[in-house]
Amino acid sequence: MRHRILLSAIALCATVAASPAEVVNVIPNGFAVKHAMTIQASSEKVYTALTGKVGSWWNPEHTYSHDSRNLSIDARPGGCFCEKLDNGGGVEHMKVVLAWPGRMLRMTGALGPLQGSGLAGSMTWKLTAATGATGAAGATSLEFSYSAGGYMQGGFEKIAPAVDAVLGEQLTRLKAFVETGKPAAK
């Protein structure tokens, strides 16, 4: 029995170590997701695309207006990750709490369907120079995390994997946009 448990633990660790994305924790009052990837561009170029060109790579299916060109990130403390809506309307998706060009962007807030619940969230985009086998000279290692907690009717078990998938898609689109100029491979 001990042998079987040890083998299961080793297999789980190997799977987690190889996985660039995962829901790292789900508890009754919250969840956390993490993603990691290497982008073949400088951290300054990645940060500029992340903050200044969000409307070029974010999937429009995951916006209220269905037009990602309505998105913007005002990359300064107190700035808004916002979306313009029809008739002068708008939505604040998140608030910028840390803007460190070429290094890190941190925002707080609840995204999409999470906004309708009593939740708080924190999203961090950490950029560092990629080293060794992870990328060529001038490449950037992106570590992404998002955690949300509070009250949500029905709990977090079902929504956490969906949030993880949507955010993972956005990171993949950012990487493609920075590397090829297009948000999705065609």
C-alpha positions in Angstrom: 0.0 0.0 0.0 2.8 2.4 0.9 4.5 1.6 -2.4 1.4 2.4 -4.4 0.9 5.7 -2.6 4.5 6.7 -3.2 4.3 5.8 -6.9 1.1 7.8 -7.2 2.7 10.8 -5.5 5.7 10.6 -7.8 3.5 10.4 -10.9 1.5 13.4 -9.7 4.6 15.4 -9.1 6.0 14.5 -12.6 2.7 15.6 -14.1 2.6 18.9 -12.2 6.3 19.6 -13.0 5.7 19.0 -16.7 2.5 21.0 -16.9 2.8 24.7 -17.9 -0.7 25.5 -16.6 -2.9 24.2 -13.8 -5.5 24.9 -11.2 -3.1 24.8 -8.2 -5.7 25.0 -5.5 -9.5 24.9 -5.1 -11.0 25.4 -1.6 -14.6 26.2 -0.5 -13.9 29.9 -0.6 -11.5 30.3 -3.5 -9.1 29.0 -6.1 -5.7 29.7 -7.7 -4.4 29.1 -11.2 -0.8 29.4 -12.6 0.7 29.3 -16.0 4.3 29.5 -17.2 5.7 29.9 -20.7 8.6 31.3 -22.7 8.0 34.0 -25.2 10.7 34.6 -27.9 11.0 38.3 -27.4 12.4 40.8 -24.9 10.5 41.4 -21.6 10.1 45.1 -22.7 8.3 43.9 -26.0 6.1 41.4 -24.0 5.2 44.1 -21.5 4.3 46.6 -24.2 2.1 44.1 -26.0 0.5 43.0 -22.6 -0.4 46.5 -21.5 -0.5 48.6 -24.7 -2.0 46.2 -27.2 -4.4 44.0 -25.1 -7.1 44.7 -27.8 -4.9 43.0 -30.4 -4.5 39.7 -28.7 -7.4 39.1 -26.2 -10.0 36.8 -27.6 -13.1 38.9 -28.4 -15.4 36.0 -27.3 -14.3 36.8 -23.7 -15.4 40.4 -23.7 -18.8 42.0 -23.0 -18.8 43.9 -26.3 -17.5 40.9 -28.4 -14.8 43.3 -29.7 -11.4 43.2 -28.1 -10.5 46.5 -29.6 -12.7 48.0 -26.8 -10.2 46.8 -24.2 -7.4 48.9 -22.7 -5.0 48.7 -19.8 -3.9 52.0 -18.2 -0.6 50.6 -16.8 -0.1 52.7 -13.7 -1.2 52.2 -10.1 -4.9 52.9 -10.0 -5.2 52.4 -13.7 -8.0 50.4 -15.3 -8.1 47.2 -17.3 -11.3 48.5 -18.9 -13.7 47.9 -21.8 -15.8 50.4 -23.6 -19.5 49.4 -24.2 -22.2 50.8 -26.4 -24.0 54.1 -25.5 -21.1 55.4 -23.4 -21.0 52.4 -21.1 -18.1 50.5 -19.8 -16.8 47.9 -17.5 -13.7 47.8 -15.2 -12.4 44.3 -15.4 -9.5 44.9 -13.0 -7.6 47.7 -11.3 -3.8 48.0 -11.8 -2.0 48.0 -8.4 1.6 47.4 -9.6 3.0 48.4 -13.0 6.7 47.7 -13.4 7.6 48.0 -17.1 9.4 45.0 -18.5 9.1 43.2 -15.1 5.6 42.8 -13.7 2.0 43.8 -13.9 -0.4 43.1 -11.0 -4.1 43.8 -11.1 -6.9 43.2 -8.7 -10.5 42.3 -9.4 -12.9 39.6 -10.4 -13.1 38.8 -14.1 -16.2 38.0 -16.3 -18.8 35.9 -14.5 -16.9 36.2 -11.2 -17.9 39.9 -11.1 -21.5 39.0 -10.1 -20.4 37.3 -6.9 -18.8 38.6 -3.8 -15.2 38.0 -4.9 -11.8 39.6 -4.8 -9.0 38.5 -7.1 -5.3 39.1 -7.8 -3.6 38.6 -11.1 0.1 38.8 -11.6 2.2 38.8 -14.8 5.9 38.3 -13.9 8.4 38.7 -16.7 12.1 37.6 -16.4 14.9 36.9 -18.9 14.6 33.3 -20.0 17.8 31.3 -19.3 19.3 28.0 -20.4 17.1 25.5 -22.2 13.9 27.6 -21.7 14.6 30.0 -24.5 17.0 31.7 -26.8 18.9 34.9 -25.9 16.4 37.8 -25.6 13.5 35.4 -24.7 11.2 36.1 -21.7 9.9 33.7 -19.1 6.3 34.6 -18.2 4.9 33.4 -14.9 1.2 34.1 -14.6 -1.0 33.6 -11.6 -4.6 34.5 -10.7 -6.4 33.8 -7.4 -9.9 34.7 -6.4 -11.8 34.2 -3.2 -14.9 35.1 -1.4 -18.5 33.9 -1.8 -19.7 32.2 -5.0 -23.0 30.4 -5.1 -22.3 26.7 -6.1 -18.6 27.0 -5.0 -15.5 27.0 -7.1 -15.0 23.4 -8.1 -16.6 23.9 -11.6 -15.7 27.5 -12.3 -11.9 27.2 -11.5 -11.1 24.9 -14.5 -13.1 27.1 -16.8 -11.3 30.3 -15.6 -8.0 28.5 -16.0 -8.8 27.5 -19.6 -10.0 31.0 -20.6 -6.9 32.6 -19.0 -4.6 30.0 -20.5 -6.0 30.8 -23.9 -5.3 34.5 -23.4 -1.7 33.8 -22.6 -1.3 31.6 -25.6 -2.8 34.4 -27.8 -0.4 36.9 -26.2 2.6 34.7 -27.0 1.5 34.2 -30.6 0.9 37.9 -31.0 4.3 38.9 -29.6 6.1 36.2 -31.7 4.2 36.4 -35.0 2.1 39.6 -34.9 -1.1 37.4 -34.9 -3.0 36.3 -31.8 -3.7 32.8 -33.1 -1.9 30.3 -35.2 -3.5 29.9 -38.6 
